[in-house]
Amino acid sequence: MSLILNKDFYARPALTVATELLGKFLVKRDGDNEAAVMIQEVEVYDGFEDRASHAYKGKTSRNSMMFGPAGFWYVYLIYGMYWMLNIVTSEENYPSAILIRGAGDFDGPGKLTKGIKIDKSLNGKKAIP
């Protein structure tokens, strides 16, 4: 039996969501193929005062997804080679997202996205049905 997390799960403070994401499964379906990996490590970016956050200096075209509704993916490229997979949390217009840093046998966010074939095509897409 599988349980799909809904918007209410993500529409809460980022630290709460991050803690409860640990041990959940990230599932990616591509046609008949499915990859399911247990989330083991996350990183929280929360609010306007978080200096590590892309939203620290305000809203831009790159980080606009962080200001969007909860339960959507924020995917971006770093170093010109690694896709980073984040899930937007909290309330709309409040920049907050959780980076999935490690899941299953993938011990790094770049290895994870490469391993389960995540790219920019997921940016701005719903993570929930």
C-alpha positions in Angstrom: 0.0 0.0 0.0 1.4 3.4 -0.9 0.5 6.7 0.6 0.9 9.8 -1.5 1.6 13.0 0.5 -0.8 15.8 -0.2 -0.6 19.6 -0.4 -1.5 20.0 3.3 1.7 18.0 4.2 3.9 20.5 2.4 1.9 23.6 3.3 3.6 23.8 6.8 6.8 25.2 8.2 9.8 23.9 6.3 11.6 22.5 9.4 8.5 20.4 10.3 8.1 19.1 6.7 11.8 18.4 6.5 11.8 16.3 9.6 8.8 14.3 8.5 10.2 13.8 5.0 13.0 11.6 6.4 12.1 8.0 5.9 9.5 8.8 3.2 10.0 7.5 -0.3 10.7 9.6 -3.3 9.0 7.9 -6.3 9.7 8.8 -9.9 7.7 7.2 -12.7 8.8 7.4 -16.3 6.5 5.4 -18.5 6.6 1.8 -17.3 9.7 2.4 -15.2 9.5 3.4 -11.5 12.3 4.4 -9.1 11.5 4.6 -5.4 14.2 5.7 -2.9 14.0 6.4 0.8 14.8 10.0 1.7 17.7 10.0 4.2 19.1 13.6 4.1 17.5 17.0 3.4 18.5 20.6 3.7 16.1 23.4 4.6 16.0 26.9 3.0 13.5 29.0 4.9 12.5 32.6 4.5 13.9 35.9 3.6 16.6 35.9 6.3 18.2 32.6 5.3 21.5 33.7 3.8 22.0 30.2 2.2 18.7 30.5 0.4 18.4 31.6 -3.3 15.6 33.9 -2.1 17.8 35.8 0.3 18.1 38.8 -2.0 14.5 38.6 -3.3 12.5 37.1 -6.0 14.1 36.4 -9.4 13.1 34.4 -12.4 15.4 31.6 -11.2 14.1 31.3 -7.7 10.4 32.3 -8.3 9.3 28.7 -7.6 10.4 29.1 -4.0 7.6 31.7 -3.6 5.0 29.5 -5.2 2.5 27.2 -3.6 3.6 24.3 -1.5 4.0 20.9 -3.1 5.7 22.0 -6.3 9.3 21.1 -7.4 12.0 23.7 -7.6 14.8 22.2 -9.8 17.9 24.1 -10.8 21.4 23.5 -12.2 24.6 24.1 -10.3 28.2 24.1 -11.6 26.7 23.6 -15.0 26.3 19.9 -14.4 24.2 18.9 -11.3 20.4 19.2 -11.0 19.2 20.0 -7.5 15.7 18.7 -6.5 13.8 20.8 -4.0 10.2 20.7 -2.8 8.4 24.0 -2.0 6.9 24.3 1.4 5.0 26.8 3.7 2.6 29.4 2.4 2.6 31.1 -1.0 4.8 34.2 -1.3 7.0 33.0 1.5 10.3 31.5 0.1 10.8 28.1 1.5 12.0 24.8 0.0 13.7 21.6 1.0 16.6 20.2 -0.9 16.6 16.4 -1.2 20.3 15.7 -0.4 20.4 11.9 -0.2 18.0 9.1 -0.9 18.4 5.3 -1.3 22.0 4.5 -2.4 22.5 8.0 -3.7 24.7 10.0 -1.2 24.5 13.4 -2.7 21.9 15.6 -4.4 23.7 15.5 -7.8 24.1 11.7 -7.7 20.4 11.4 -6.7 19.1 13.5 -9.6 21.4 11.8 -12.1 20.5 8.3 -10.8 16.8 8.7 -11.1 16.9 11.0 -14.1 15.7 14.3 -12.7 16.3 17.5 -14.8 14.8 20.9 -15.4 11.7 19.4 -16.9 10.3 18.9 -13.4 10.9 22.5 -12.3 7.5 24.1 -11.5 5.6 20.8 -11.7 3.4 19.5 -9.0 5.0 16.9 -6.7 1.5 15.8 -5.7 -1.3 14.4 -7.8 
